[in-house]
Amino acid sequence: MSQRVRGVIAREKGKPVEVATIVVPDPGPGEAVVKVQACGVCHTDLHYREGGINDEFPFLLGHEAAGVVEAVGDGVTDVAPGDFVVLNWRAVCGNCRACLRGKPWYCFATHNAAQKMTLEDGTELSPALGIGAFVEKTLVHAGQCTKVDPSARAAAVGLLGCGVMAGIGAAINTGGVTRGDSVAVIGCGGVGDGAVAGAALAGATTIIAVDTDDRKLEWARGFGATHTINAREADVVEAVRALTGGNGADVVIEAVGRPETYRQAFYARDLAGTVVLVGVPTPEMTLELPLLDVFGRGGALKSSWYGDCLPSRDFPMLTELYKQGRLDLDAFVTEEITLDGVEQAFGRMHAGDVLRSVVIF
């Protein structure tokens, strides 16, 4: 039997979100119903509301979540009712060319639930990133459920489901930051601060946080930044070089997603250094760089999608580091809100007043 629960939807492009009754079907083969305990308000959800992802309205928003498995469908063996899980949007297939090459973090055919959640009138909903977790219970593919330590705080480890994992992974998985490296992170929101924390975990000795907001720079120091640059007050490229012996950083992580900040990242890296783009650009943005500079500076220009993470490997490991006190996920949680506060949380996020607002059920 299906269930009726409360959830947050974006009905039309650019319109305020609303709380509606969502019909959640029983799990079919390979699916699971998860009782959501906490879900972070991520900038990607705002992109959905603004039509920046696609126009498949109405959307069931929310994707950065943790909760408890309530029921599973036929054939599900990896999770069972009662398991505490972090939801992920990379449920690897195991059979695509990336998976068969031993690189499942690039999986090209990730799984989502086959059934659709709907409104009471039968209108099908498009779940954000195949999850849709601003809702009391959600239907997902069982592969989107990653078991972690059940004693962990849901509001904190749920953030591994997107933004924090994207940042940590951009540093460690994509950027390959290692001990002794110099790292610059441009943009110190939730993803950028995740990259700062990841660089610190990896043993980087110089970690430079760049932003236009002194509040965010102070937050970045709390996650391990050794130096800060206010981009309104200094030339970013020259300032990064001055902090790295005149050479530029070994790894520069761009967590804004704009052409001008990407250019800063490109020129703020050392020769043969690495640039990692983890900030999400909009479709109309273009980038122009002298091809001779791309050739002459060498190194690597990479994009990081979900921090090139493998949830089954990374989520339990990072949860354990959190439990040991070596990764302060609690510091990312600025406030806890209810479902009715999502629209206001978007405003605070846009103003830079929070790292993460987290909906608590």
N, C-alpha and C positions, 0 to 999 in steps of 0.2 A: 504493500500500500504506500502511496505517496504521503508526504508530510507537508504541512504548511508552516512556514517560518517567516520571520522578519528579515529583510535584507535591504541594502542600499543599491539603487539603480540610477543610471544616467539614461533618461528617456529620450532626450534630444540634444543635439550638438550645442554646447555652450550654455545650456540651461542648468540651474541648480539641481543637485541630486535630490532624490526623495527616498523615503523609507516606504517599502511596499511589501505585500505578502508574496512570498516566493513558494512555488510548488516544487518540492524535491522528490524525485522518484526513488523507489527502492533501487539499490545497486544491481546492475546487470553483470554479466560475465566480465571479469577483470576490473570491476569498479568498486569504489568504497564511498560510504557516507561518513563524513567527519563532522563531529560536533566541535565547532570552532570556539576556542577559548580566547584568542587574541589575534588581531590583525592590524598591521601597521598601515598608515596612510602614506603611500608612496607617490612620487611625482608621476609615475607611469599611469596611475589611476586618473590623475588630472589630465594627462594626455588623452586618455580614452574619452573623458567627458568633453574635451574640446575637439574631438574628432581627429586628433593627431595620429592615431593608430590606424583606424579604418572607420567606415561609416555603418557598421553592422549594429546599429542601435535597435533595441535598448540593450545596454550593457549591465551585467551584474558586476559591480566593481569589487576591488579587494583581491590581494593575492599573496601578501607577505604575512603568512599566518601559521599558527600552531594550534593543535587541538587533539582530540581523542577519537580514534576510530570507533564508530558506532555499529556499523554493519558492513559486510563485504559480500560481493557477488561470487558466482561460481568461478572456480579456477584460481582464486586468490590465495596464495600461500605465504607471501612475504610479510603481510601484516594481518592482524586479527583484531576483533572487537576488544577495546580496552587499551590498545597500544597508543602511547603518546607520540605524536608525529609532528614534524615540520613539513608543510606543503612545499612542493617544488614545481617549477614549470619546465623541468628537463627530465621527464620520465623516459629514459633511453630505451630504444627499441631493441638493441642487440643485434640487428640484422642489416642495418644500412651500411654504406661503404665506409663511413667514419667508424662505426662500432666494430666492423670486421677488420679494420686496420689497427684496432687497439686504442682508438682515440674517442671513446664514447662521449667525452665532454663536448665534442663537435656534432653529436647525433643529429642527423638531418630528418629524422622521422619520429619525433618524440610523441608519446602517447597522451591523449586526452580522453575524458569520458565520452562514450558513444551517445549516451542519452543527453537530452537537454533539460535543464531546469526552465521553468516557465512562470509567467504571471498567472493569476487565477483565471483569466480569460483565455488561456492557452497560448499567449504570445511567447515565442521562444526567446530566451535570453542568451546573449553572448557573454560568457564568463571571461573576465579580465585574465589574460595570459593562460586561458584554459582552466582557471581555478574558480574565481568568483567567491571571495571569502568575507566580504562585508555582509555576512549572513549567519544566522544562528547555526545552520547546518548546511554543508555543501556536498555536492556530488563530484567526485574526481576519479581519474584513473588510479588504480591502486599503486601504480608505479610512481605517482606523484606524492606518495606518503613515505617519508623517511623517518624511521624510528630513531629517537634520541632519548637521553636520560630523562625519565619521567619526573625527576625531582627538580629539573630546571624550570625557571620562571618562563611561562609561555610568552609573556609580553616581550621578553628579551630574546629568546632563541627563535621566536617567530620571525624576527628581522633577518635571520639567515636565509629566509625564503626569497629575498630579493636584494634590497639595497646594500646591506652590510656585506653580504656574500659577494655582490658585484664588486665592491671596493676592495675587500680583502683579496679576492681572487685576481683582480686586476694587477695587484702588486705581486702576489706570490706565484699564481699560476701563469698569467699572461706575461707579466713583466719580468718574471724570473729573478726578483730581488733576492739578494743573498747577503751574507754577513759582510760588513765593511762597505757596502754600496752607499752612494749618495742618491737620494730620491727627492724629487719635487712633485707635489700634488697641487694642481690648479683647480680650485673649487672645493670648498670644505663644508659641503652639506653632508647628508648621511652617507652617500657613496664615497665622497672624497675622504671623509674621516675614517671610513672603513679601509680605504687604501693606506692612510697614515698608520692605522692600527696594524694592518698587514705588513707594512714595511718594518715596523717596530718588531713584530713577531719574527720576521725573517732575519733580523740582525743588522739592518741598515744603521749606519752610524751617523749619517747626516740626513735628516728628514725635514724638508722645507715645505711649509704650508703656505699657499697663496690664495688670497681671497680679497674682496673689497669691503668686507664687514669685519670689524675688529672683534665682535662677539664670536664669530665663527672661527677666527684665528685663535682665540683663547680656548675654544672647545677643542681645536686641533691639538693644541699643546697637551691637553689632558689625555689624548690618545697616543701621544708619543712624538709629536713634532718637536724638533730641536731648534728650529728657526721659523719665523713667520715673515711674510711680505704682504703689506697692504698694496694691492695693485693700483689703487687710486693715488698712492703717494710715491711710488717708485716704478722705474722701468723693470718689468718682471725679468726679462732676459738678462739684463745687466746685473740685477740683484742676485739672481740664481748663480750666475757665473762668479760673482764676487764671493759667494759663500762656498764655492767649490773649486777654489784655487785658480779661478779664471777659466775653467774648462767647460763648465756645465755639468749637469747631473747625469749619473749613469742611467737612471730611469726617470722619465717624466710622465706622470699620469694626468691626463686631461679629463676632469670629471665635470665639465660644464656642458660640452657639446656645441661649441660655437666656433666659427672659422677663425675669429681673432684670437681666441684662447688656444686653439690648436696651433696657430702660427707661433705663439709664444712658446708652447711646448716643444715645437720642432726646433726652434733656435736656442732654447734653454738647455738642451741635452748636450752631452759631450759627444765628440766625434765617435762614431760607431756605437753610440748609445741607443737606447730604446725609447720610443714614444708609444704610450698606450692610450687609446681613445676609449673611455668607458662612459663619458657623458653622451647623452642621446640627442643627436641633431634633429631638426625638423626637415621635412621633405624638400623645401625650397632652398636650403642652404647649399652653397658651393664653396670650394676651396681652390685657391690658386697659389702655387708655389713654383719658384724657378726650378725647372727640372735638373739643371746643373747642380743646384744645392741638394736636391734629393739624392743625386748620384754621388756628389762629392763628399757629403757628410757620412755616407755609409750607414751602418747600423740597421735598425728594424723599426718599421712603422706598423703597429698592430692595433687591431680593434679587439675589445674584450666584451664578449656577450655573456652576461651572467657570471662574469669572473672566470670563464672557462672552467666552471666547477663541475664536479661529479658529486651530486648530492649524497649518494650512498657512502662516499669516501669522506667528503668534507664536512657535512653537517654533524655527524657524531664526533668527529675530531675537534671541531671548533666548540661544540657544546662542552666537551670535556675540558678544553682550555678555559672556557667560561667558568665551569664549576671549580677549577683549580685557582681561579682568581687571576689568570694570566691574560684574559681577554675580557675587557669590561663592557659587555653588551648592555648592561643596565644603564650605562651613561648615554646610550643612544636614545633611550626612552625619555623624552622631555615631558610628556603628559599622557595620562590615560583618560579616554573619553568613551562616550556611548555611541551607538549607531546614529542617534539623532544629531551628533556633533560633527559628522564628516564634512559637511559643506563649510562650516566655520574652520575646521582644521585645514582645509585647502587654502583658505585665506592666510592663516598663520604660516603655513609652509611657504606660500608664495612670497610672503613678507620676510622670510628668513628668521622667523621668531622661534622655530623649533627644529630639532634634528628629526625627531619622529613623534607624531601623535599616534597612539595605539588604541584601537577600539578594543574594549574589554567586554566580554559576554558573561 
